[in-house]
Amino acid sequence: MLFDSHNHLQSGKFGRPVGEMIAEMQAAGITGCVVNATREDDWEAVAALAREFPGYVFPAYGIHPWHADAAREGWEIRLWERLLSDPMSSVGEVGVDGWVDSPGMEVQMPVFIKQAELAAETGRVMTVHCLKAWEELFEAMDRAAAWPEKFLMHSFGGSAEIAERLLKKGAWFSFSGHFLHPRKAKVLEVFRKLPIDRILLETDAPEMIPPEDFVKFSLGAGVNHPANLRRIAEAFGRETREGMLGRIERNGMSFWSI
Ligand SMILES: [Zn+2]
């Protein structure tokens, strides 16, 4: 039942054929994954994976805040067409990032807001990246003409207070193995407080490699393999109430199959 709610299998950073990696994911009991685009230039690579692995790779199309300045004229129409071409597709990875200097928030915000509106108009789920920009995220919610009913805060590293405000807006939260590093203990505290039915798990592969103990599938040089999700899930399972891991695992499929 385990489902990887966020990765970038299209990235070309694995040094391995994706088909082999998907076979290893299946052997590890992972039933599917959402592959997130980051800019218009990789939408077709994501679409190709969805065609090659139907029912296993769920495509997400969008422009990541780091690439907001590369959005080319007419991108909104082309994103809308991508979404309509595949009923299983969602909007991602989109959001706001106050950690990077460039592109500035004045460039990121309109691109993010437009994508939220497109997700709402097409009735799709949206995957949000938010780093050091919580107030900008709430501002985007206020400014957008429409906001998707279901949205996922991926690799959520916010405080319990932020989580509380986001829960009221209908957010779901996904956690990656990176948060199993001892220095990230605060994130685990927030994880334990969240309602079980709003939690999902992800790898963010090739990024967000977990501590060594949880790396069963090694690709070298800090490159994360999505099949590591099995060990990551077991570790998060130990952080929650007895028997709750199964509930969290089932959330993955039910969240993405609607
Ligand atoms: Zn990502």
Residues whose N, C-alpha, C, O or C-beta is under 5 A from the ligand:
A	BS01	ZN	E93 D204
